[in-house]
Each structure stands twice: as structure tokens, then as C-alpha cells.
Amino acid sequence: MKIAVIGAGHWGKIHLKCLQHISNSELIGFNDINPSAVLSVEDLLDIPHFDNLIDLMDRADIIDIVTPIDTHFEIISTALRKRKHVLVEKNMATTKEQAHKLVSLANEAQVKTQVGNTQRFNPAFLKALPIIQQPLFIEVNNFSSFDPKNANISVVEELMIHDIDLLLSVVNSDIKKIQANGISSIGESADLVNARIEFNNGCVANLTANRISTRKSHKIRFFEKDSYISVNLLERTSKVSHISKSTEGTIGFNNLSIDSNEYHPSQIHLQNLEIQTSNDIESELRFFLDSIRNNTNTIVSFAEFYQTLEVVSHIRECISRNNF
């Protein structure tokens, strides 16, 4: 399979480096309108540059798009009309209407599509995923420092969108109700947002995204009946606490025990899951290529990501009504 990369900025270079390490595929070249980025890639990575974007697309089977969001709709539309498989770094479009059009074009072309969300390939999340069965409550905290490059977009699109995608992949139920509040501290867009999502199966998710924090942190906690799963996406660790019935009259916790005569006897087992290091972007690319080879489902297809955008849109509407 022949692959073309569109965009050679910071993330584009990472994609190019990863694709050079993936076998059973051919990286035929890249396109970028920035002369300095072109020279940098040609010198450091020895990958051919195509001045003509259409010529590059025509020679490729797969188009990997790593350009600014406002260019996505036009580039993706062109690629889909040429019946090319498309992977694009989020967001897939600037509006929900554009995203809906791209979903339709992808269905007509009958090609594979995928929107980049490397948290789906975070080894801490992947390790915990088989253990997560039926969460009753989910707590998400995503804190980051302010980046002026993202000042014109809401923290919902910058940070929370990843967490919404993770939630929808875990909770097997339609959404019943969404509530949200947000504040704009530095710019016109919301910098701190809290959202509460209720699902029809009874699960409730509380999400907080903060991009004006003095420290970075990204944690998700899943509370289930008799168990608790904590995933630290930033530090890449996962912990599981499982409560099991015991015939003893104590509750154990880290080798300490207390008399449980007033409670139903049980035992709390704590386990730190063993996490193997990995390159999330390379894992994302490998999965997409394997999905094409094996004709299997991709992770975060355009249709799937459109559902995430609907939630994002609803949260933004709530914020506009309920700013605090």
C-alpha cells in the first residue's frame, strides 16, 4: 500500500518518521506549502516532496492528513472523491455540517476512514479496557497549561473531545441528558469546562477540562459494582481495586484490616496493571493499515467521530446558555 502524508509540521514529521518504520507499506512522499518544513523533511528524513497535491494523491492508496483544521474539509473531500483511504488528525472538519458531508462521501467511496485520537492507543487505557465492564460513574479530569496557538478554539475541542470519544467507546448506551458550564478566563473561548453526561443505562460521566492549569494531569476513573479502575493517561499507569466477598470478619486494605462486624464481610484487592511502553501514533498508524489490509473496522471512523462531534456541539450550546 502506498501512503502519502499531507502536512510536515510538528505532528506531520512524527507521522513521517513512524511510517518509515512500518513494513508492508510504502511511504511515497509528502506535500506541504511551507518551504522551511519541506527542506527540513527532505534533509532529515530523505522523503520526496510533491509540489502538486493532486499528483501525490493520484499515486497513493492512503492519504494521511496532518494539516491545520481549516484545510481538512477540502483535502479530505478531494481524497474521498478519488476513493482513497483517509486518516486525519482531529478535528476532521471545522463544523458539524462539514463533518456530516465527509461521512456521506466516505460511505459513497466505500473506503476506510479514521480520525486520530492517540488516547485510544494509550497503553494504560488499552490495558484497562478489557477490565471495564459496566461503569456506573465515570470521572474525567484533563488539565493542561495554556497554549496561545489554541486560543481561538474552546477547551472542549482542544482537550475534552478526546475524553468524549473514549467515553462513547466504553459506555454501550445512548445519551439521555447533557449539562455543561464553562468560563473564558484568557480569551473569548472557554478555558475551563465541566460537563455531566447521563446515559440511558444509568451511567453518569463527569468531565472537567482545564487548559489554564499550573500542572498537567489526565486521569479517568471508572466506578463499577464491586470495582474501581483508575487510568492515568499522562503517566501511563492503571490501577484496579476489586471488592470480593470473604468469609473472614475483616476488610483488608494494603495489608491493614479493620473489624467489619457491622458490615458485610469483604476483601479489597488492589492491583497495579503492568503497562508496556509504546508509540501511540505508530500504533494508530499500524492499526489503520491493518484495518485496510484485513478489511476490518477502524478505530474512530468518520461516522463514529461524528457522534463525538454531536456531543461536543451540545456541550457548547449548554455553555453558551449557562456560563458561570
C-alpha positions as a Markdown table, in Angstrom:
| # | Residue | x | y | z |
|---|---|---|---|---|
| 1 | Met | 0.0 | 0.0 | 0.0 |
| 2 | Lys | 1.3 | 3.4 | -1.0 |
| 3 | Ile | 1.0 | 6.2 | 1.6 |
| 4 | Ala | 1.1 | 10.0 | 1.1 |
| 5 | Val | 1.4 | 12.4 | 4.0 |
| 6 | Ile | -0.1 | 15.9 | 3.7 |
| 7 | Gly | 1.4 | 18.3 | 6.2 |
| 8 | Ala | 5.0 | 18.3 | 7.5 |
| 9 | Gly | 4.7 | 20.5 | 10.6 |
| 10 | His | 5.5 | 19.2 | 14.1 |
| 11 | Trp | 2.9 | 16.3 | 14.1 |
| 12 | Gly | 3.4 | 15.7 | 10.4 |
| 13 | Lys | 7.1 | 15.0 | 10.9 |
| 14 | Ile | 6.2 | 12.5 | 13.7 |
| 15 | His | 3.8 | 10.7 | 11.3 |
| 16 | Leu | 6.5 | 10.6 | 8.6 |
| 17 | Lys | 9.1 | 9.1 | 11.0 |
| 18 | Cys | 6.6 | 6.5 | 12.2 |
| 19 | Leu | 5.6 | 5.5 | 8.7 |
| 20 | Gln | 9.3 | 4.9 | 7.8 |
| 21 | His | 9.4 | 2.2 | 10.4 |
| 22 | Ile | 6.3 | 0.3 | 9.3 |
| 23 | Ser | 6.8 | -2.6 | 7.0 |
| 24 | Asn | 4.5 | -3.8 | 4.2 |
| 25 | Ser | 3.8 | -0.3 | 3.2 |
| 26 | Glu | 5.5 | 2.4 | 1.0 |
| 27 | Leu | 5.7 | 6.0 | 2.0 |
| 28 | Ile | 5.8 | 7.6 | -1.5 |
| 29 | Gly | 6.1 | 11.2 | -0.4 |
| 30 | Phe | 4.6 | 14.3 | 1.3 |
| 31 | Asn | 3.2 | 17.7 | 0.5 |
| 32 | Asp | 3.5 | 20.9 | 2.4 |
| 33 | Ile | 3.1 | 24.6 | 1.4 |
| 34 | Asn | 5.8 | 25.7 | 3.9 |
| 35 | Pro | 9.2 | 25.8 | 2.2 |
| 36 | Ser | 11.1 | 25.5 | 5.5 |
| 37 | Ala | 9.2 | 22.4 | 6.5 |
| 38 | Val | 9.8 | 20.9 | 3.1 |
| 39 | Leu | 13.6 | 21.5 | 3.4 |
| 40 | Ser | 13.6 | 20.1 | 6.9 |
| 41 | Val | 11.9 | 16.8 | 6.0 |
| 42 | Glu | 14.0 | 16.4 | 2.8 |
| 43 | Asp | 17.2 | 16.9 | 4.7 |
| 44 | Leu | 16.5 | 14.9 | 7.9 |
| 45 | Leu | 14.2 | 12.1 | 6.6 |
| 46 | Asp | 15.1 | 11.9 | 2.9 |
| 47 | Ile | 11.5 | 11.7 | 1.8 |
| 48 | Pro | 10.5 | 13.1 | -1.6 |
| 49 | His | 8.3 | 16.2 | -1.7 |
| 50 | Phe | 5.5 | 16.7 | -4.2 |
| 51 | Asp | 4.6 | 20.3 | -5.2 |
| 52 | Asn | 1.4 | 19.1 | -6.8 |
| 53 | Leu | -1.0 | 17.7 | -4.2 |
| 54 | Ile | -3.3 | 16.1 | -6.7 |
| 55 | Asp | -0.4 | 14.3 | -8.3 |
| 56 | Leu | 0.6 | 12.9 | -4.9 |
| 57 | Met | -2.9 | 11.8 | -4.2 |
| 58 | Asp | -3.2 | 10.0 | -7.5 |
| 59 | Arg | -0.1 | 8.0 | -6.8 |
| 60 | Ala | -1.2 | 6.9 | -3.3 |
| 61 | Asp | -3.7 | 4.4 | -1.9 |
| 62 | Ile | -3.8 | 6.0 | 1.6 |
| 63 | Ile | -3.8 | 9.7 | 2.5 |
| 64 | Asp | -2.6 | 10.7 | 5.9 |
| 65 | Ile | -3.6 | 14.3 | 6.7 |
| 66 | Val | -1.7 | 16.3 | 9.3 |
| 67 | Thr | -2.6 | 19.9 | 8.3 |
| 68 | Pro | -4.4 | 22.8 | 10.1 |
| 69 | Ile | -8.1 | 22.0 | 10.8 |
| 70 | Asp | -9.4 | 24.7 | 8.4 |
| 71 | Thr | -7.8 | 22.8 | 5.5 |
| 72 | His | -9.3 | 19.4 | 6.3 |
| 73 | Phe | -12.6 | 19.6 | 4.6 |
| 74 | Glu | -11.2 | 20.4 | 1.2 |
| 75 | Ile | -8.3 | 18.0 | 1.3 |
| 76 | Ile | -10.4 | 15.1 | 2.7 |
| 77 | Ser | -13.2 | 15.8 | 0.2 |
| 78 | Thr | -10.7 | 15.6 | -2.7 |
| 79 | Ala | -9.2 | 12.3 | -1.3 |
| 80 | Leu | -12.6 | 10.7 | -0.8 |
| 81 | Arg | -13.8 | 11.6 | -4.3 |
| 82 | Lys | -10.6 | 9.8 | -5.6 |
| 83 | Arg | -11.6 | 6.8 | -3.4 |
| 84 | Lys | -8.5 | 7.0 | -1.2 |
| 85 | His | -8.4 | 5.7 | 2.4 |
| 86 | Val | -8.1 | 8.6 | 4.8 |
| 87 | Leu | -6.6 | 9.1 | 8.2 |
| 88 | Val | -6.8 | 12.6 | 9.6 |
| 89 | Glu | -5.6 | 14.2 | 12.8 |
| 90 | Lys | -8.6 | 15.6 | 14.8 |
| 91 | Asn | -10.7 | 17.5 | 14.1 |
| 92 | Met | -12.0 | 16.2 | 10.8 |
| 93 | Ala | -13.7 | 19.4 | 10.0 |
| 94 | Thr | -14.5 | 22.9 | 11.4 |
| 95 | Thr | -18.3 | 22.4 | 11.5 |
| 96 | Lys | -20.7 | 19.6 | 12.2 |
| 97 | Glu | -22.2 | 20.2 | 8.7 |
| 98 | Gln | -18.8 | 19.6 | 7.0 |
| 99 | Ala | -18.3 | 16.5 | 9.1 |
| 100 | His | -21.7 | 15.1 | 8.0 |
| 101 | Lys | -20.8 | 15.7 | 4.4 |
| 102 | Leu | -17.5 | 13.9 | 4.8 |
| 103 | Val | -19.3 | 10.9 | 6.4 |
| 104 | Ser | -21.5 | 10.8 | 3.3 |
| 105 | Leu | -18.6 | 11.0 | 0.9 |
| 106 | Ala | -16.8 | 8.2 | 2.8 |
| 107 | Asn | -19.9 | 6.0 | 2.6 |
| 108 | Glu | -20.1 | 6.6 | -1.2 |
| 109 | Ala | -16.4 | 5.9 | -1.7 |
| 110 | Gln | -16.5 | 2.7 | 0.4 |
| 111 | Val | -13.1 | 3.4 | 1.8 |
| 112 | Lys | -11.6 | 3.2 | 5.3 |
| 113 | Thr | -11.5 | 6.4 | 7.4 |
| 114 | Gln | -10.0 | 7.2 | 10.8 |
| 115 | Val | -9.8 | 10.3 | 12.9 |
| 116 | Gly | -6.7 | 10.5 | 15.1 |
| 117 | Asn | -7.2 | 10.1 | 18.8 |
| 118 | Thr | -4.0 | 8.7 | 20.2 |
| 119 | Gln | -5.6 | 8.2 | 23.7 |
| 120 | Arg | -7.4 | 5.2 | 22.2 |
| 121 | Phe | -4.0 | 3.7 | 21.8 |
| 122 | Asn | -2.6 | 4.8 | 25.1 |
| 123 | Pro | -1.2 | 1.6 | 26.7 |
| 124 | Ala | -2.7 | 2.5 | 30.1 |
| 125 | Phe | -6.2 | 2.7 | 28.6 |
| 126 | Leu | -5.7 | -0.4 | 26.4 |
| 127 | Lys | -4.6 | -2.4 | 29.5 |
| 128 | Ala | -7.6 | -1.3 | 31.5 |
| 129 | Leu | -10.2 | -1.6 | 28.7 |
| 130 | Pro | -10.8 | -5.4 | 29.0 |
| 131 | Ile | -11.5 | -5.0 | 32.7 |
| 132 | Ile | -14.0 | -2.2 | 32.3 |
| 133 | Gln | -17.4 | -4.0 | 32.1 |
| 134 | Gln | -20.3 | -1.8 | 33.1 |
| 135 | Pro | -19.3 | 1.5 | 34.7 |
| 136 | Leu | -21.9 | 3.3 | 36.9 |
| 137 | Phe | -20.0 | 6.5 | 37.3 |
| 138 | Ile | -17.0 | 7.9 | 35.3 |
| 139 | Glu | -14.8 | 10.8 | 36.5 |
| 140 | Val | -12.6 | 12.5 | 34.0 |
| 141 | Asn | -10.0 | 15.3 | 34.7 |
| 142 | Asn | -7.9 | 16.7 | 31.9 |
| 143 | Phe | -5.7 | 19.6 | 33.0 |
| 144 | Ser | -3.2 | 21.4 | 30.8 |
| 145 | Ser | -1.3 | 24.7 | 30.6 |
| 146 | Phe | -2.4 | 27.4 | 28.2 |
| 147 | Asp | -1.2 | 27.3 | 24.6 |
| 148 | Pro | -1.7 | 30.5 | 22.6 |
| 149 | Lys | -1.9 | 28.6 | 19.3 |
| 150 | Asn | -5.3 | 27.2 | 20.5 |
| 151 | Ala | -6.7 | 30.4 | 22.0 |
| 152 | Asn | -9.3 | 30.6 | 19.2 |
| 153 | Ile | -10.9 | 27.3 | 20.0 |
| 154 | Ser | -12.7 | 26.1 | 23.1 |
| 155 | Val | -11.1 | 23.7 | 25.6 |
| 156 | Val | -13.9 | 21.3 | 24.6 |
| 157 | Glu | -12.4 | 21.0 | 21.1 |
| 158 | Glu | -8.8 | 21.1 | 22.4 |
| 159 | Leu | -8.9 | 18.6 | 25.3 |
| 160 | Met | -12.4 | 17.3 | 26.2 |
| 161 | Ile | -13.1 | 16.0 | 22.7 |
| 162 | His | -10.6 | 13.1 | 23.3 |
| 163 | Asp | -12.3 | 12.1 | 26.5 |
| 164 | Ile | -15.8 | 12.2 | 25.0 |
| 165 | Asp | -14.6 | 9.8 | 22.3 |
| 166 | Leu | -13.2 | 7.5 | 25.0 |
| 167 | Leu | -16.5 | 7.6 | 26.9 |
| 168 | Leu | -18.6 | 6.8 | 23.9 |
| 169 | Ser | -16.3 | 3.8 | 23.1 |
| 170 | Val | -16.7 | 2.4 | 26.7 |
| 171 | Val | -20.3 | 3.1 | 27.6 |
| 172 | Asn | -22.6 | 1.0 | 25.4 |
| 173 | Ser | -25.7 | 3.2 | 25.7 |
| 174 | Asp | -27.4 | 6.2 | 24.1 |
| 175 | Ile | -27.1 | 9.6 | 25.9 |
| 176 | Lys | -30.1 | 10.7 | 27.9 |
| 177 | Lys | -29.0 | 14.2 | 29.1 |
| 178 | Ile | -26.1 | 16.6 | 28.8 |
| 179 | Gln | -25.4 | 19.5 | 31.2 |
| 180 | Ala | -22.3 | 21.8 | 30.9 |
| 181 | Asn | -20.9 | 25.1 | 32.2 |
| 182 | Gly | -17.7 | 26.9 | 31.2 |
| 183 | Ile | -15.7 | 30.1 | 31.7 |
| 184 | Ser | -13.4 | 32.1 | 29.5 |
| 185 | Ser | -10.5 | 33.3 | 31.6 |
| 186 | Ile | -7.9 | 34.3 | 29.0 |
| 187 | Gly | -9.6 | 34.5 | 25.6 |
| 188 | Glu | -13.1 | 34.5 | 24.1 |
| 189 | Ser | -13.3 | 30.7 | 24.0 |
| 190 | Ala | -14.0 | 28.6 | 27.1 |
| 191 | Asp | -10.8 | 27.7 | 29.0 |
| 192 | Leu | -12.4 | 25.7 | 31.8 |
| 193 | Val | -15.4 | 23.4 | 31.2 |
| 194 | Asn | -17.3 | 21.0 | 33.3 |
| 195 | Ala | -19.8 | 18.6 | 31.6 |
| 196 | Arg | -22.2 | 16.0 | 33.0 |
| 197 | Ile | -23.4 | 13.3 | 30.7 |
| 198 | Glu | -26.2 | 10.9 | 31.7 |
| 199 | Phe | -26.7 | 7.7 | 29.7 |
| 200 | Asn | -29.9 | 5.7 | 29.3 |
| 201 | Asn | -28.4 | 2.7 | 31.1 |
| 202 | Gly | -27.9 | 4.7 | 34.2 |
| 203 | Cys | -24.2 | 5.5 | 33.8 |
| 204 | Val | -23.2 | 9.1 | 34.6 |
| 205 | Ala | -20.0 | 10.8 | 33.5 |
| 206 | Asn | -18.5 | 13.9 | 34.9 |
| 207 | Leu | -15.8 | 15.6 | 32.8 |
| 208 | Thr | -13.6 | 18.6 | 33.6 |
| 209 | Ala | -11.2 | 20.1 | 31.1 |
| 210 | Asn | -8.9 | 22.9 | 32.2 |
| 211 | Arg | -6.3 | 24.5 | 30.0 |
| 212 | Ile | -5.2 | 27.2 | 32.4 |
| 213 | Ser | -3.8 | 24.9 | 35.0 |
| 214 | Thr | -0.3 | 25.2 | 36.5 |
| 215 | Arg | 0.2 | 21.4 | 36.1 |
| 216 | Lys | -0.7 | 18.8 | 33.5 |
| 217 | Ser | -2.9 | 15.9 | 34.5 |
| 218 | His | -5.1 | 13.5 | 32.7 |
| 219 | Lys | -7.0 | 10.8 | 34.6 |
| 220 | Ile | -10.1 | 8.7 | 34.1 |
| 221 | Arg | -11.8 | 6.8 | 36.9 |
| 222 | Phe | -14.4 | 4.1 | 36.3 |
| 223 | Phe | -16.6 | 3.1 | 39.2 |
| 224 | Glu | -18.4 | -0.2 | 38.8 |
| 225 | Lys | -20.3 | -2.5 | 41.2 |
| 226 | Asp | -17.6 | -4.0 | 43.4 |
| 227 | Ser | -14.7 | -2.5 | 41.5 |
| 228 | Tyr | -12.9 | 0.7 | 40.7 |
| 229 | Ile | -10.5 | 1.3 | 37.7 |
| 230 | Ser | -8.2 | 4.3 | 37.7 |
| 231 | Val | -6.3 | 5.2 | 34.5 |
| 232 | Asn | -3.6 | 7.9 | 34.4 |
| 233 | Leu | -3.3 | 8.7 | 30.7 |
| 234 | Leu | -0.4 | 11.1 | 31.2 |
| 235 | Glu | 1.7 | 8.9 | 33.5 |
| 236 | Arg | 0.5 | 5.8 | 31.7 |
| 237 | Thr | -0.5 | 3.8 | 34.7 |
| 238 | Ser | -3.6 | 1.8 | 35.6 |
| 239 | Lys | -4.9 | 0.5 | 38.9 |
| 240 | Val | -7.7 | -1.8 | 39.8 |
| 241 | Ser | -9.5 | -2.1 | 43.1 |
| 242 | His | -11.8 | -5.1 | 43.3 |
| 243 | Ile | -14.1 | -6.0 | 46.2 |
| 244 | Ser | -14.8 | -9.6 | 46.7 |
| 245 | Lys | -16.8 | -11.5 | 49.3 |
| 246 | Ser | -14.8 | -13.0 | 52.2 |
| 247 | Thr | -15.6 | -15.5 | 54.9 |
| 248 | Glu | -13.4 | -13.5 | 57.3 |
| 249 | Gly | -14.8 | -10.8 | 59.5 |
| 250 | Thr | -12.4 | -8.1 | 58.3 |
| 251 | Ile | -11.9 | -5.8 | 55.4 |
| 252 | Gly | -8.4 | -5.8 | 54.1 |
| 253 | Phe | -6.6 | -2.8 | 52.6 |
| 254 | Asn | -2.9 | -2.8 | 51.8 |
| 255 | Asn | -2.2 | -5.4 | 54.5 |
| 256 | Leu | -4.2 | -3.5 | 57.0 |
| 257 | Ser | -7.5 | -4.8 | 58.3 |
| 258 | Ile | -10.4 | -3.4 | 60.3 |
| 259 | Asp | -13.2 | -5.2 | 62.1 |
| 260 | Ser | -16.2 | -5.5 | 59.8 |
| 261 | Asn | -18.8 | -6.9 | 62.2 |
| 262 | Glu | -21.1 | -4.0 | 61.2 |
| 263 | Tyr | -20.6 | -4.6 | 57.5 |
| 264 | His | -20.9 | -7.5 | 55.1 |
| 265 | Pro | -17.5 | -9.2 | 55.1 |
| 266 | Ser | -15.5 | -8.4 | 52.1 |
| 267 | Gln | -11.9 | -8.0 | 50.8 |
| 268 | Ile | -10.4 | -5.1 | 48.8 |
| 269 | His | -7.8 | -6.3 | 46.3 |
| 270 | Leu | -5.5 | -3.6 | 44.8 |
| 271 | Gln | -3.6 | -4.3 | 41.6 |
| 272 | Asn | -1.2 | -2.2 | 39.6 |
| 273 | Leu | -1.5 | -3.3 | 36.0 |
| 274 | Glu | 1.7 | -3.9 | 34.1 |
| 275 | Ile | 2.0 | -1.4 | 31.3 |
| 276 | Gln | 4.3 | -1.9 | 28.3 |
| 277 | Thr | 5.7 | 1.2 | 26.6 |
| 278 | Ser | 4.6 | 2.0 | 23.1 |
| 279 | Asn | 4.5 | 4.8 | 20.5 |
| 280 | Asp | 0.8 | 5.8 | 20.3 |
| 281 | Ile | 1.0 | 7.4 | 16.9 |
| 282 | Glu | 2.8 | 4.5 | 15.4 |
| 283 | Ser | 0.2 | 2.1 | 17.0 |
| 284 | Glu | -2.6 | 4.2 | 15.5 |
| 285 | Leu | -1.0 | 4.1 | 12.0 |
| 286 | Arg | -0.3 | 0.4 | 12.2 |
| 287 | Phe | -3.9 | -0.3 | 13.2 |
| 288 | Phe | -5.3 | 1.8 | 10.4 |
| 289 | Leu | -3.1 | 0.0 | 7.8 |
| 290 | Asp | -4.1 | -3.4 | 9.2 |
| 291 | Ser | -7.7 | -2.5 | 9.0 |
| 292 | Ile | -7.3 | -1.8 | 5.3 |
| 293 | Arg | -5.3 | -5.0 | 4.7 |
| 294 | Asn | -7.8 | -7.2 | 6.6 |
| 295 | Asn | -10.9 | -5.2 | 5.7 |
| 296 | Thr | -11.8 | -4.8 | 9.4 |
| 297 | Asn | -13.3 | -1.9 | 11.3 |
| 298 | Thr | -11.1 | 1.1 | 12.1 |
| 299 | Ile | -11.0 | 2.8 | 15.4 |
| 300 | Val | -12.7 | 6.2 | 15.3 |
| 301 | Ser | -14.1 | 6.1 | 11.8 |
| 302 | Phe | -15.6 | 9.3 | 10.4 |
| 303 | Ala | -19.1 | 8.1 | 11.3 |
| 304 | Glu | -18.0 | 7.2 | 14.8 |
| 305 | Phe | -16.3 | 10.6 | 15.3 |
| 306 | Tyr | -19.4 | 12.4 | 14.0 |
| 307 | Gln | -21.2 | 11.1 | 17.2 |
| 308 | Thr | -18.5 | 12.7 | 19.3 |
| 309 | Leu | -18.9 | 16.0 | 17.4 |
| 310 | Glu | -22.6 | 15.9 | 18.2 |
| 311 | Val | -21.9 | 15.7 | 21.9 |
| 312 | Val | -19.3 | 18.5 | 21.5 |
| 313 | Ser | -21.9 | 20.7 | 19.8 |
| 314 | His | -24.4 | 20.0 | 22.6 |
| 315 | Ile | -21.9 | 20.9 | 25.3 |
| 316 | Arg | -21.0 | 24.2 | 23.5 |
| 317 | Glu | -24.7 | 25.0 | 23.3 |
| 318 | Cys | -25.1 | 24.4 | 27.1 |
| 319 | Ile | -22.0 | 26.6 | 27.8 |
| 320 | Ser | -23.5 | 29.4 | 25.8 |
| 321 | Arg | -26.7 | 29.3 | 27.9 |
| 322 | Asn | -25.1 | 28.5 | 31.3 |
| 323 | Asn | -21.8 | 30.4 | 31.6 |
| 324 | Phe | -20.9 | 30.9 | 35.3 |
